[in-house]
Amino acid sequence: MPTLSGRTRPIEKFAAAAAKCSVEASAYGKCIVADYQSTYHDMCAKEFLRLKDCYLRHAKKS
């Protein structure tokens, strides 16, 4: 949603891009929750990178 200046606020861009990545976000969330009491560095790196790539792909379109 553009503001009075005609520019889209960054949080609106983020929300629009993130909304298009629900499958990737769900996979990442499930990975984290599967063993959340003993998380470790890069535990869900593959899922996170897929989510990040999806977000960046859709953020560029906005």
Secondary structure by P-SEA (a helix, b strand, c coil): cccccccccaaaaaaaaaaacaaaaaaaaaaaaccccccccccaaaaaaaaaaaaaaaaaac
